[in-house]
Amino acid sequence: MRKYAQPLLLLGFTAVFTGYLTVWLRGPGVGLSFLGIEMAEWFKFLGLGAQRDIFYLPPILLGLMLALWTMTWPERNGLAWRAWTVRGLAVLISLLAFPAIEDISGPVREQYMTRVLLIGAVVAVALLSGFWHPRGSWRALPWLLIAILAAAGAILPTWLFRQVQRLLGDILGVPVGTGIGLWLNLFGNLLVVTAAFFQFRWTRDRKVRFPEGV
């Protein structure tokens, strides 16, 4: 199983990213089909309040997981530049959830601050991962955190989607379908949970880090 951990992680990360940019909610017409990246903005009119920020979690959590993943990489054998490339990618992906400038400078900017702070956390973890590599019993910590974040990424958006799907179906009076994007997000995060949890147990028990050649 250990040799499959890296391919599973990469497949999971790719599925989450692709899923966010593809259709989540498939309505009765083309105009009522929404990508993952559109869900929060469109459904703020349903009175979701702060809950709608859950739809912004996939890119933020993905950014955090990528940054944490680089903590498990050896910094020798020319891998340092690759790690910083992935950290930069993590920050860029999290910026998909960044509010518009007019929103964070407007009169209701406080409702956007949670997202700004979470994106700031991605930046902080990306920087920390470049200067701190867990040793000893701490080596398993990044894997545990990745598993927890992936579980949150699988459960929370799916839970809110089902609420919105039922509510919109009641409003329209017709069934509202589930797009492939939601399934990709769920599938990708579950892959990451599986790989990260296995790596956590293996690293904790063997007290070794992720194999070289990442």
GROMACS elastic network, one bead per residue, 0.5 to 0.9 nm:
[ bonds ]
;  ai    aj funct       b0    kb
    1     4     6  0.53332   500
    1     5     6  0.66721   500
    1   195     6  0.86092   500
    1   198     6  0.80588   500
    2     5     6  0.52946   500
    2     6     6  0.81247   500
    2   195     6  0.82932   500
    2   198     6  0.75783   500
    2   199     6  0.71485   500
    2   202     6  0.81576   500
    3     6     6  0.69930   500
    3     7     6  0.81561   500
    3   211     6  0.88589   500
    4     7     6  0.55100   500
    4     8     6  0.60999   500
    4     9     6  0.86133   500
    4   195     6  0.79225   500
    5     8     6  0.51919   500
    5     9     6  0.61236   500
    5    10     6  0.86880   500
    5   192     6  0.86994   500
    5   194     6  0.84590   500
    5   196     6  0.75058   500
    5   198     6  0.78421   500
    5   199     6  0.72276   500
    6     9     6  0.50778   500
    6    10     6  0.61909   500
    6    11     6  0.85208   500
    6   195     6  0.76360   500
    6   214     6  0.74569   500
    7    10     6  0.51441   500
    7    11     6  0.59883   500
    7    12     6  0.83976   500
    7   195     6  0.89797   500
    8    11     6  0.50803   500
    8    12     6  0.59273   500
    8    13     6  0.85059   500
    8   188     6  0.87682   500
    8   191     6  0.60264   500
    8   192     6  0.66836   500
    8   194     6  0.82884   500
    8   195     6  0.62164   500
    9    12     6  0.50172   500
    9    13     6  0.60390   500
    9    14     6  0.84687   500
    9   188     6  0.83844   500
    9   191     6  0.66943   500
    9   192     6  0.51882   500
    9   193     6  0.86836   500
    9   194     6  0.87718   500
    9   195     6  0.62526   500
    9   196     6  0.76818   500
   10    13     6  0.51747   500
   10    14     6  0.60741   500
   10    15     6  0.85175   500
   10   192     6  0.83424   500
   11    14     6  0.51700   500
   11    15     6  0.60997   500
   11    16     6  0.87106   500
   11   188     6  0.68986   500
   11   191     6  0.76458   500
   11   192     6  0.83317   500
   12    15     6  0.51136   500
   12    16     6  0.62684   500
   12    17     6  0.87106   500
   12   184     6  0.86048   500
   12   185     6  0.83928   500
   12   187     6  0.71832   500
   12   189     6  0.59056   500
   12   190     6  0.74926   500
   12   191     6  0.52327   500
   12   192     6  0.53856   500
   12   193     6  0.89294   500
   13    16     6  0.52748   500
   13    17     6  0.63076   500
   13    18     6  0.86216   500
   13    62     6  0.69455   500
   13    65     6  0.86603   500
   13    66     6  0.81697   500
   13   185     6  0.89976   500
   13   188     6  0.61861   500
   13   189     6  0.74154   500
   13   191     6  0.85900   500
   13   192     6  0.72324   500
   14    17     6  0.52257   500
   14    18     6  0.60049   500
   14    19     6  0.82986   500
   14   188     6  0.72909   500
   15    18     6  0.51422   500
   15    19     6  0.57601   500
   15    20     6  0.85351   500
   15   181     6  0.86282   500
   15   184     6  0.52383   500
   15   185     6  0.61544   500
   15   186     6  0.86333   500
   15   187     6  0.72506   500
   15   189     6  0.80390   500
   16    19     6  0.50897   500
   16    20     6  0.63053   500
   16    21     6  0.89872   500
   16    58     6  0.69883   500
   16    59     6  0.80692   500
   16    62     6  0.74546   500
   16   153     6  0.88761   500
   16   181     6  0.82949   500
   16   182     6  0.88231   500
   16   184     6  0.60005   500
   16   186     6  0.75597   500
   16   187     6  0.78668   500
   16   188     6  0.51545   500
   16   189     6  0.66050   500
   17    20     6  0.54025   500
   17    21     6  0.68650   500
   17    58     6  0.76685   500
   17    59     6  0.69721   500
   17    62     6  0.76283   500
   17    93     6  0.82470   500
   17   184     6  0.85945   500
   17   185     6  0.75993   500
   17   188     6  0.86923   500
   18    21     6  0.53714   500
   18    22     6  0.64543   500
   18   181     6  0.72615   500
   18   184     6  0.73066   500
   18   185     6  0.79743   500
   19    22     6  0.51815   500
   19    23     6  0.74825   500
   19    24     6  0.77975   500
   19    35     6  0.84313   500
   19    36     6  0.70290   500
   19   180     6  0.71038   500
   19   182     6  0.62418   500
   19   183     6  0.74168   500
   19   185     6  0.52054   500
   19   186     6  0.87450   500
   19   188     6  0.85173   500
   20    23     6  0.78200   500
   20    24     6  0.78687   500
   20    35     6  0.67985   500
   20    37     6  0.57561   500
   20    58     6  0.69380   500
   20    59     6  0.75972   500
   20   181     6  0.60411   500
   20   182     6  0.76231   500
   20   184     6  0.82172   500
   20   185     6  0.69159   500
   21    24     6  0.87987   500
   21    35     6  0.58926   500
   21    36     6  0.58514   500
   21    37     6  0.60606   500
   21    38     6  0.87843   500
   21   181     6  0.71660   500
   22    34     6  0.80876   500
   22    36     6  0.62523   500
   22    37     6  0.81214   500
   22   179     6  0.78433   500
   22   180     6  0.70612   500
   22   182     6  0.83268   500
   22   184     6  0.89501   500
   23    26     6  0.68411   500
   23    33     6  0.66554   500
   23    34     6  0.54586   500
   23    36     6  0.61749   500
   23    37     6  0.89244   500
   23   178     6  0.82033   500
   23   180     6  0.60690   500
   23   182     6  0.74517   500
   24    33     6  0.75487   500
   24    34     6  0.59402   500
   24    35     6  0.52686   500
   24    36     6  0.53357   500
   24    37     6  0.89564   500
   24    39     6  0.79005   500
   24   161     6  0.84435   500
   24   177     6  0.85824   500
   24   178     6  0.59383   500
   24   180     6  0.61758   500
   24   183     6  0.80406   500
   25    32     6  0.78023   500
   25    33     6  0.54160   500
   25    34     6  0.52598   500
   25    35     6  0.69732   500
   25    36     6  0.79722   500
   25    39     6  0.81519   500
   25   161     6  0.82203   500
   25   165     6  0.75110   500
   25   176     6  0.71613   500
   25   177     6  0.60378   500
   25   178     6  0.50530   500
   25   179     6  0.50934   500
   25   180     6  0.85394   500
   25   181     6  0.82443   500
   25   182     6  0.79267   500
   26    29     6  0.79188   500
   26    30     6  0.80543   500
   26    32     6  0.67192   500
   26    34     6  0.67240   500
   26    35     6  0.89478   500
   26   176     6  0.61101   500
   26   178     6  0.55657   500
   26   179     6  0.53907   500
   27    30     6  0.70517   500
   27    31     6  0.77570   500
   27    33     6  0.50180   500
   27    34     6  0.80894   500
   27   169     6  0.87695   500
   27   174     6  0.87789   500
   27   175     6  0.78187   500
   27   176     6  0.50087   500
   27   177     6  0.60128   500
   27   178     6  0.84307   500
   28    31     6  0.84464   500
   28    32     6  0.65993   500
   28    33     6  0.78955   500
   28   172     6  0.89680   500
   28   174     6  0.75266   500
   28   175     6  0.77450   500
   28   176     6  0.67096   500
   28   177     6  0.80903   500
   29    32     6  0.53203   500
   29    33     6  0.68827   500
   30    33     6  0.55295   500
   30    34     6  0.88049   500
   31    34     6  0.80288   500
   33   177     6  0.89773   500
   33   179     6  0.83016   500
   34    37     6  0.80271   500
   34    38     6  0.58899   500
   34    39     6  0.62234   500
   34    42     6  0.83311   500
   34   179     6  0.85157   500
   35    38     6  0.51842   500
   35    39     6  0.64444   500
   35   179     6  0.84121   500
   35   181     6  0.72792   500
   36    39     6  0.53766   500
   36    40     6  0.81431   500
   36    55     6  0.72292   500
   36    56     6  0.84709   500
   36    58     6  0.87921   500
   36   181     6  0.66771   500
   36   182     6  0.74079   500
   37    40     6  0.73388   500
   37    41     6  0.82147   500
   37    55     6  0.76024   500
   37    56     6  0.72970   500
   37    96     6  0.77913   500
   37    97     6  0.79663   500
   38    41     6  0.56039   500
   38    42     6  0.61766   500
   38    43     6  0.85297   500
   38    55     6  0.85756   500
   39    42     6  0.55205   500
   39    43     6  0.60650   500
   39    44     6  0.85341   500
   39    52     6  0.81734   500
   39    55     6  0.63437   500
   39    56     6  0.84710   500
   39   161     6  0.87541   500
   40    43     6  0.54220   500
   40    44     6  0.60915   500
   40    48     6  0.89137   500
   40    51     6  0.89179   500
   40    52     6  0.51537   500
   40    53     6  0.65687   500
   40    54     6  0.78314   500
   40    55     6  0.53883   500
   40    56     6  0.68957   500
   41    44     6  0.57024   500
   41    45     6  0.83295   500
   41    52     6  0.80409   500
   41    55     6  0.89709   500
   42    45     6  0.67846   500
   42    46     6  0.85522   500
   43    46     6  0.53666   500
   43    47     6  0.77050   500
   43    48     6  0.72334   500
   43    52     6  0.74359   500
   43   164     6  0.79357   500
   44    47     6  0.58734   500
   44    48     6  0.57940   500
   44    49     6  0.67458   500
   44    50     6  0.89243   500
   44    52     6  0.65392   500
   45    48     6  0.74464   500
   45    49     6  0.88428   500
   46    49     6  0.84200   500
   46   164     6  0.83249   500
   46   167     6  0.85620   500
   46   168     6  0.87345   500
   47    52     6  0.88697   500
   48    51     6  0.54822   500
   48    52     6  0.55861   500
   48   164     6  0.88148   500
   49    52     6  0.61047   500
   49    53     6  0.83330   500
   49   111     6  0.87844   500
   50    53     6  0.58133   500
   50    54     6  0.81514   500
   50   111     6  0.72143   500
   51    54     6  0.57728   500
   51    55     6  0.81832   500
   51   160     6  0.79050   500
   52    55     6  0.57567   500
   52    56     6  0.76442   500
   52   160     6  0.80805   500
   53    56     6  0.52060   500
   53    57     6  0.68936   500
   53   112     6  0.86658   500
   53   114     6  0.81480   500
   53   115     6  0.72401   500
   54    57     6  0.52205   500
   54    58     6  0.81852   500
   54   153     6  0.89835   500
   54   156     6  0.66493   500
   54   157     6  0.58285   500
   54   160     6  0.74171   500
   55    58     6  0.70260   500
   55   156     6  0.84594   500
   55   157     6  0.57710   500
   55   160     6  0.79031   500
   55   161     6  0.82881   500
   56    59     6  0.66936   500
   56    60     6  0.70145   500
   56    96     6  0.81952   500
   56    97     6  0.54543   500
   56    98     6  0.87716   500
   56   115     6  0.77651   500
   56   157     6  0.86079   500
   57    60     6  0.51156   500
   57    61     6  0.57400   500
   57    62     6  0.81956   500
   57    94     6  0.87563   500
   57    97     6  0.77323   500
   57   115     6  0.86595   500
   57   118     6  0.89717   500
   57   152     6  0.88349   500
   57   153     6  0.68167   500
   57   156     6  0.85355   500
   57   157     6  0.75168   500
   58    61     6  0.53446   500
   58    62     6  0.59394   500
   58    63     6  0.85207   500
   58    94     6  0.84082   500
   58    97     6  0.87087   500
   58   153     6  0.59829   500
   58   154     6  0.87290   500
   58   157     6  0.78984   500
   58   185     6  0.77036   500
   59    63     6  0.60389   500
   59    64     6  0.86430   500
   59    90     6  0.85481   500
   59    93     6  0.56514   500
   59    95     6  0.76614   500
   59    96     6  0.64748   500
   59    97     6  0.66767   500
   60    63     6  0.51239   500
   60    64     6  0.63508   500
   60    65     6  0.87122   500
   60    90     6  0.84030   500
   60    91     6  0.84524   500
   60    93     6  0.72474   500
   60    95     6  0.77461   500
   60    96     6  0.81320   500
   60    97     6  0.69909   500
   60   115     6  0.85840   500
   60   118     6  0.69639   500
   60   119     6  0.63371   500
   60   121     6  0.89537   500
   60   122     6  0.70392   500
   61    64     6  0.50314   500
   61    65     6  0.61236   500
   61    66     6  0.85975   500
   61    94     6  0.77187   500
   61   118     6  0.89318   500
   61   122     6  0.82720   500
   61   146     6  0.89306   500
   61   149     6  0.62250   500
   61   150     6  0.73089   500
   61   152     6  0.83648   500
   61   153     6  0.66763   500
   62    65     6  0.50792   500
   62    66     6  0.61482   500
   62    67     6  0.86067   500
   62    90     6  0.71310   500
   62    93     6  0.75390   500
   62    94     6  0.73468   500
   62   149     6  0.82830   500
   62   150     6  0.79716   500
   62   153     6  0.83015   500
   63    66     6  0.52359   500
   63    67     6  0.62452   500
   63    68     6  0.86411   500
   63    87     6  0.80655   500
   63    89     6  0.76461   500
   63    91     6  0.59748   500
   63    92     6  0.79439   500
   63    93     6  0.60281   500
   63    94     6  0.53841   500
   63   119     6  0.85307   500
   63   122     6  0.61068   500
   63   123     6  0.87362   500
   63   126     6  0.84893   500
   64    67     6  0.51857   500
   64    68     6  0.61310   500
   64    69     6  0.84911   500
   64    90     6  0.68617   500
   64    91     6  0.83690   500
   64    94     6  0.82247   500
   64   119     6  0.89233   500
   64   121     6  0.78621   500
   64   122     6  0.52418   500
   64   123     6  0.85160   500
   64   125     6  0.68990   500
   64   126     6  0.75864   500
   64   146     6  0.79670   500
   64   149     6  0.80166   500
   65    68     6  0.50840   500
   65    69     6  0.59490   500
   65    70     6  0.87808   500
   65    90     6  0.80936   500
   65   122     6  0.89499   500
   65   142     6  0.85982   500
   65   145     6  0.79362   500
   65   146     6  0.53183   500
   65   147     6  0.86565   500
   65   149     6  0.70583   500
   65   150     6  0.77361   500
   66    70     6  0.65824   500
   66    86     6  0.68290   500
   66    87     6  0.68412   500
   66    89     6  0.82336   500
   66    90     6  0.57487   500
   66   126     6  0.83915   500
   66   146     6  0.85194   500
   67    70     6  0.54742   500
   67    71     6  0.71005   500
   67    83     6  0.85679   500
   67    86     6  0.71744   500
   67    87     6  0.53070   500
   67    88     6  0.86675   500
   67    89     6  0.88698   500
   67    90     6  0.61661   500
   67    91     6  0.84369   500
   67   122     6  0.74394   500
   67   123     6  0.87003   500
   67   125     6  0.62662   500
   67   127     6  0.84059   500
   67   128     6  0.87539   500
   67   129     6  0.64602   500
   67   130     6  0.88378   500
   68    71     6  0.53120   500
   68    72     6  0.74244   500
   68    87     6  0.88926   500
   68   125     6  0.71024   500
   68   126     6  0.74162   500
   68   129     6  0.65465   500
   68   142     6  0.55997   500
   68   143     6  0.78268   500
   68   145     6  0.78074   500
   68   146     6  0.68897   500
   69    72     6  0.56319   500
   69    73     6  0.72809   500
   69   129     6  0.86149   500
   69   142     6  0.67650   500
   69   143     6  0.74595   500
   69   146     6  0.75136   500
   70    73     6  0.52032   500
   70    74     6  0.85138   500
   70    83     6  0.56794   500
   70    84     6  0.82825   500
   70    86     6  0.74620   500
   70    87     6  0.74193   500
   70   126     6  0.85174   500
   70   129     6  0.65866   500
   70   130     6  0.79382   500
   70   133     6  0.89278   500
   70   142     6  0.89995   500
   71    74     6  0.81312   500
   71    83     6  0.85380   500
   71   128     6  0.87473   500
   71   129     6  0.51787   500
   71   130     6  0.73275   500
   71   131     6  0.89162   500
   71   132     6  0.73323   500
   71   133     6  0.54402   500
   71   134     6  0.72201   500
   71   139     6  0.86608   500
   71   142     6  0.68997   500
   72   129     6  0.89554   500
   72   133     6  0.71305   500
   72   134     6  0.78273   500
   72   139     6  0.73219   500
   72   140     6  0.86458   500
   72   142     6  0.71255   500
   72   143     6  0.81695   500
   72   209     6  0.62885   500
   72   210     6  0.57546   500
   72   211     6  0.88998   500
   73    76     6  0.87957   500
   73    79     6  0.77559   500
   73    80     6  0.86139   500
   73    83     6  0.75297   500
   73   133     6  0.84874   500
   73   209     6  0.77150   500
   73   210     6  0.64031   500
   73   211     6  0.80214   500
   73   212     6  0.73489   500
   73   213     6  0.86469   500
   73   214     6  0.67607   500
   74    77     6  0.79520   500
   74    79     6  0.69811   500
   74    80     6  0.79749   500
   74   133     6  0.87523   500
   74   209     6  0.81004   500
   74   210     6  0.78576   500
   74   211     6  0.83017   500
   74   212     6  0.65563   500
   74   213     6  0.85371   500
   74   214     6  0.83156   500
   75    78     6  0.71854   500
   75    79     6  0.54902   500
   75    80     6  0.50287   500
   75    81     6  0.87990   500
   75    83     6  0.80075   500
   76    79     6  0.57860   500
   76    80     6  0.67178   500
   77    80     6  0.80652   500
   77   212     6  0.88432   500
   77   213     6  0.85756   500
   78    81     6  0.68661   500
   78    82     6  0.78514   500
   79    82     6  0.52056   500
   79    83     6  0.62601   500
   79    84     6  0.88721   500
   79   213     6  0.84189   500
   79   214     6  0.81435   500
   80    83     6  0.51313   500
   80    84     6  0.64118   500
   80    85     6  0.86815   500
   80   130     6  0.86067   500
   81    84     6  0.51694   500
   81    85     6  0.61571   500
   81    86     6  0.87199   500
   82    86     6  0.62996   500
   82    87     6  0.86303   500
   83    86     6  0.51919   500
   83    87     6  0.62208   500
   83    88     6  0.86868   500
   83   130     6  0.78587   500
   84    88     6  0.61089   500
   84    89     6  0.84793   500
   84   126     6  0.83974   500
   84   130     6  0.72390   500
   85    88     6  0.51536   500
   85    89     6  0.61975   500
   85    90     6  0.86435   500
   86    90     6  0.60798   500
   86    91     6  0.87549   500
   86   126     6  0.89563   500
   87    91     6  0.65001   500
   87    92     6  0.87555   500
   87   123     6  0.84815   500
   87   125     6  0.88843   500
   87   126     6  0.53386   500
   87   127     6  0.78348   500
   87   129     6  0.82587   500
   87   130     6  0.83217   500
   88    91     6  0.52650   500
   88    92     6  0.63050   500
   88    93     6  0.87117   500
   88   123     6  0.87321   500
   88   126     6  0.76444   500
   89    92     6  0.50226   500
   89    93     6  0.60924   500
   89    94     6  0.85971   500
   90    93     6  0.52773   500
   90    94     6  0.63199   500
   90    95     6  0.88354   500
   90   122     6  0.73890   500
   90   123     6  0.82492   500
   90   126     6  0.74630   500
   91    94     6  0.51724   500
   91    95     6  0.64185   500
   91   119     6  0.76193   500
   91   120     6  0.89249   500
   91   122     6  0.62350   500
   91   123     6  0.59372   500
   91   126     6  0.74429   500
   92    95     6  0.51977   500
   92    96     6  0.72845   500
   93    96     6  0.56812   500
   93    97     6  0.81961   500
   94    97     6  0.59273   500
   94    98     6  0.74090   500
   94   118     6  0.87261   500
   94   119     6  0.59899   500
   94   122     6  0.71565   500
   94   123     6  0.88791   500
   95    99     6  0.86094   500
   95   119     6  0.68857   500
   96    99     6  0.85710   500
   97   115     6  0.70250   500
   97   116     6  0.84599   500
   97   119     6  0.78366   500
   98   101     6  0.87777   500
   98   112     6  0.87264   500
   98   115     6  0.67625   500
   98   116     6  0.65363   500
   98   119     6  0.74080   500
   99   102     6  0.82722   500
   99   103     6  0.63433   500
   99   104     6  0.66309   500
   99   112     6  0.67149   500
   99   113     6  0.89376   500
   99   115     6  0.75922   500
   99   116     6  0.75885   500
  100   103     6  0.52435   500
  100   104     6  0.66703   500
  100   105     6  0.87786   500
  101   104     6  0.53896   500
  101   105     6  0.61328   500
  101   106     6  0.83795   500
  102   105     6  0.51962   500
  102   106     6  0.57526   500
  102   109     6  0.87563   500
  103   106     6  0.51557   500
  103   107     6  0.80240   500
  103   108     6  0.72162   500
  103   109     6  0.58490   500
  103   112     6  0.73722   500
  104   107     6  0.82328   500
  104   108     6  0.75470   500
  104   110     6  0.75607   500
  104   111     6  0.85072   500
  104   112     6  0.62939   500
  104   113     6  0.75013   500
  104   116     6  0.88204   500
  105   108     6  0.81390   500
  105   109     6  0.60007   500
  106   109     6  0.54456   500
  107   110     6  0.81192   500
  108   111     6  0.61320   500
  108   112     6  0.78372   500
  109   112     6  0.54074   500
  109   113     6  0.66603   500
  110   113     6  0.52367   500
  110   114     6  0.79450   500
  111   114     6  0.69926   500
  111   115     6  0.85706   500
  112   115     6  0.56987   500
  112   116     6  0.66055   500
  112   117     6  0.89564   500
  113   117     6  0.60373   500
  113   118     6  0.85150   500
  114   117     6  0.51728   500
  114   118     6  0.61906   500
  114   119     6  0.86610   500
  115   118     6  0.50900   500
  115   119     6  0.61818   500
  115   120     6  0.84741   500
  116   119     6  0.52016   500
  116   120     6  0.61329   500
  116   121     6  0.86830   500
  117   121     6  0.62232   500
  117   122     6  0.88266   500
  118   122     6  0.65501   500
  118   123     6  0.88887   500
  119   122     6  0.50607   500
  119   123     6  0.65283   500
  119   124     6  0.87363   500
  120   123     6  0.50779   500
  120   124     6  0.61979   500
  120   125     6  0.86696   500
  121   125     6  0.60763   500
  121   126     6  0.84153   500
  122   125     6  0.52175   500
  122   126     6  0.60273   500
  122   127     6  0.86214   500
  123   126     6  0.51014   500
  123   127     6  0.62710   500
  123   128     6  0.85970   500
  124   127     6  0.52359   500
  124   128     6  0.60635   500
  124   129     6  0.85356   500
  125   129     6  0.58999   500
  125   130     6  0.86244   500
  126   129     6  0.52520   500
  126   130     6  0.66952   500
  127   130     6  0.53438   500
  127   131     6  0.69886   500
  127   132     6  0.89012   500
  128   131     6  0.54051   500
  128   132     6  0.58449   500
  128   133     6  0.86967   500
  129   132     6  0.53953   500
  129   133     6  0.66386   500
  130   133     6  0.76930   500
  133   138     6  0.88478   500
  133   139     6  0.77527   500
  134   137     6  0.79870   500
  134   138     6  0.50769   500
  134   140     6  0.79894   500
  134   141     6  0.76485   500
  134   142     6  0.81507   500
  135   138     6  0.53416   500
  135   139     6  0.51381   500
  135   140     6  0.87905   500
  135   207     6  0.89241   500
  135   209     6  0.86268   500
  136   139     6  0.58208   500
  136   140     6  0.85414   500
  136   204     6  0.89701   500
  136   207     6  0.65492   500
  136   208     6  0.80977   500
  137   140     6  0.64876   500
  137   141     6  0.80218   500
  137   203     6  0.84729   500
  137   204     6  0.65645   500
  137   207     6  0.65553   500
  138   141     6  0.53381   500
  138   142     6  0.81381   500
  138   204     6  0.84022   500
  139   142     6  0.68994   500
  139   143     6  0.81277   500
  139   200     6  0.84905   500
  139   203     6  0.68259   500
  139   204     6  0.73568   500
  139   207     6  0.72557   500
  139   208     6  0.73929   500
  139   209     6  0.63971   500
  140   143     6  0.55385   500
  140   144     6  0.64903   500
  140   145     6  0.89526   500
  140   199     6  0.77125   500
  140   200     6  0.50598   500
  140   201     6  0.75520   500
  140   202     6  0.83530   500
  140   203     6  0.54350   500
  140   204     6  0.53937   500
  140   207     6  0.78825   500
  140   208     6  0.86035   500
  140   209     6  0.78913   500
  141   144     6  0.51434   500
  141   145     6  0.62500   500
  141   146     6  0.86268   500
  141   200     6  0.73484   500
  141   204     6  0.87113   500
  142   145     6  0.51075   500
  142   146     6  0.60743   500
  142   147     6  0.86088   500
  142   196     6  0.87048   500
  142   200     6  0.80039   500
  143   146     6  0.50633   500
  143   147     6  0.61994   500
  143   148     6  0.86793   500
  143   195     6  0.87986   500
  143   196     6  0.51051   500
  143   197     6  0.65692   500
  143   198     6  0.85620   500
  143   199     6  0.63898   500
  143   201     6  0.87547   500
  143   203     6  0.85856   500
  144   147     6  0.51524   500
  144   148     6  0.62927   500
  144   149     6  0.87031   500
  144   196     6  0.68120   500
  144   197     6  0.64511   500
  144   199     6  0.85745   500
  144   200     6  0.57931   500
  144   201     6  0.88032   500
  145   148     6  0.50865   500
  145   149     6  0.61210   500
  145   150     6  0.84977   500
  145   196     6  0.86069   500
  146   149     6  0.51478   500
  146   150     6  0.60235   500
  146   151     6  0.85080   500
  146   192     6  0.76740   500
  146   193     6  0.72851   500
  146   196     6  0.63006   500
  146   197     6  0.83098   500
  147   150     6  0.51614   500
  147   151     6  0.61251   500
  147   152     6  0.86708   500
  147   189     6  0.86955   500
  147   190     6  0.88795   500
  147   192     6  0.67127   500
  147   194     6  0.75493   500
  147   195     6  0.81346   500
  147   196     6  0.53079   500
  147   197     6  0.58082   500
  147   200     6  0.85442   500
  148   151     6  0.51265   500
  148   152     6  0.63046   500
  148   153     6  0.86431   500
  148   193     6  0.74038   500
  148   197     6  0.89476   500
  149   152     6  0.50704   500
  149   153     6  0.61276   500
  149   154     6  0.86678   500
  149   189     6  0.86480   500
  149   193     6  0.83340   500
  150   154     6  0.61750   500
  150   155     6  0.86365   500
  150   188     6  0.85322   500
  150   190     6  0.68963   500
  150   191     6  0.86329   500
  150   192     6  0.62112   500
  150   193     6  0.56105   500
  150   196     6  0.89022   500
  151   154     6  0.51183   500
  151   155     6  0.61246   500
  151   156     6  0.84348   500
  151   189     6  0.65802   500
  151   190     6  0.69186   500
  151   192     6  0.84822   500
  151   193     6  0.62492   500
  152   155     6  0.52243   500
  152   156     6  0.56779   500
  152   157     6  0.81618   500
  152   189     6  0.85411   500
  153   156     6  0.60319   500
  153   157     6  0.65116   500
  153   158     6  0.83418   500
  153   185     6  0.77152   500
  153   186     6  0.75797   500
  153   189     6  0.62792   500
  153   190     6  0.88568   500
  154   157     6  0.65831   500
  154   158     6  0.64493   500
  154   159     6  0.87736   500
  154   185     6  0.67106   500
  154   187     6  0.78183   500
  154   188     6  0.81503   500
  154   189     6  0.54173   500
  154   190     6  0.66515   500
  155   158     6  0.54053   500
  155   159     6  0.60065   500
  155   160     6  0.87690   500
  155   186     6  0.77450   500
  156   159     6  0.51421   500
  156   160     6  0.63155   500
  156   161     6  0.85202   500
  157   160     6  0.52346   500
  157   161     6  0.59326   500
  157   162     6  0.86212   500
  157   182     6  0.83604   500
  157   185     6  0.87627   500
  157   186     6  0.87210   500
  158   161     6  0.50302   500
  158   162     6  0.62806   500
  158   163     6  0.88316   500
  158   182     6  0.71829   500
  158   183     6  0.89113   500
  158   185     6  0.86836   500
  158   186     6  0.73800   500
  159   162     6  0.53899   500
  159   163     6  0.66673   500
  160   163     6  0.50968   500
  160   164     6  0.62920   500
  160   165     6  0.85130   500
  161   164     6  0.51074   500
  161   165     6  0.59029   500
  161   166     6  0.85703   500
  161   182     6  0.84598   500
  162   166     6  0.61731   500
  162   167     6  0.85108   500
  163   166     6  0.54049   500
  163   167     6  0.61915   500
  163   168     6  0.86167   500
  164   167     6  0.50235   500
  164   168     6  0.59302   500
  164   169     6  0.83167   500
  165   168     6  0.52985   500
  165   169     6  0.60159   500
  165   170     6  0.86366   500
  165   175     6  0.84686   500
  165   176     6  0.61873   500
  165   177     6  0.77676   500
  165   178     6  0.81973   500
  166   169     6  0.50524   500
  166   170     6  0.62278   500
  166   171     6  0.87131   500
  166   175     6  0.82776   500
  166   176     6  0.77135   500
  167   170     6  0.51994   500
  167   171     6  0.63360   500
  167   172     6  0.87702   500
  168   172     6  0.60916   500
  168   173     6  0.81801   500
  168   174     6  0.86394   500
  168   175     6  0.85472   500
  168   176     6  0.72267   500
  169   172     6  0.52416   500
  169   173     6  0.55861   500
  169   174     6  0.54334   500
  169   175     6  0.52453   500
  169   176     6  0.54883   500
  170   173     6  0.50889   500
  170   174     6  0.71704   500
  170   175     6  0.81810   500
  171   174     6  0.81865   500
  172   175     6  0.80332   500
  172   176     6  0.86169   500
  178   181     6  0.82572   500
  178   182     6  0.70321   500
  178   183     6  0.81027   500
  179   182     6  0.60144   500
  179   183     6  0.72143   500
  180   183     6  0.51673   500
  180   184     6  0.61285   500
  180   185     6  0.86517   500
  181   184     6  0.50623   500
  181   185     6  0.62028   500
  181   186     6  0.86379   500
  182   185     6  0.50902   500
  182   186     6  0.61869   500
  182   187     6  0.84921   500
  183   186     6  0.50324   500
  183   187     6  0.58343   500
  183   188     6  0.82305   500
  184   187     6  0.50547   500
  184   188     6  0.57300   500
  184   189     6  0.83348   500
  185   188     6  0.52211   500
  185   189     6  0.61076   500
  185   190     6  0.85378   500
  186   189     6  0.53813   500
  186   190     6  0.61813   500
  186   191     6  0.86755   500
  187   190     6  0.52109   500
  187   191     6  0.62430   500
  187   192     6  0.87561   500
  188   191     6  0.51606   500
  188   192     6  0.63625   500
  188   193     6  0.87378   500
  189   192     6  0.50057   500
  189   193     6  0.61389   500
  189   194     6  0.86158   500
  190   194     6  0.61733   500
  190   195     6  0.86525   500
  191   194     6  0.51660   500
  191   195     6  0.62312   500
  191   196     6  0.84686   500
  192   195     6  0.51868   500
  192   196     6  0.57906   500
  192   197     6  0.82139   500
  193   196     6  0.52517   500
  193   197     6  0.58314   500
  193   198     6  0.83972   500
  194   197     6  0.53929   500
  194   198     6  0.62288   500
  194   199     6  0.86479   500
  195   198     6  0.52771   500
  195   199     6  0.61742   500
  195   200     6  0.85819   500
  196   199     6  0.50076   500
  196   200     6  0.59691   500
  196   201     6  0.86534   500
  197   201     6  0.62872   500
  197   202     6  0.85626   500
  198   201     6  0.52732   500
  198   202     6  0.61214   500
  198   203     6  0.84859   500
  199   202     6  0.50224   500
  199   203     6  0.58151   500
  199   204     6  0.82385   500
  199   209     6  0.89207   500
  199   210     6  0.77255   500
  200   203     6  0.52508   500
  200   204     6  0.59263   500
  200   205     6  0.84331   500
  201   204     6  0.51147   500
  201   205     6  0.59598   500
  201   206     6  0.83162   500
  202   205     6  0.52202   500
  202   206     6  0.57924   500
  202   207     6  0.76360   500
  202   208     6  0.79536   500
  203   206     6  0.52380   500
  203   208     6  0.51872   500
  203   209     6  0.60413   500
  203   210     6  0.75641   500
  204   207     6  0.51639   500
  204   208     6  0.75865   500
  205   208     6  0.82878   500
  206   209     6  0.86787   500
  208   211     6  0.81859   500
  209   212     6  0.84648   500
  210   213     6  0.89883   500
  210   214     6  0.78906   500
  211   214     6  0.69841   500
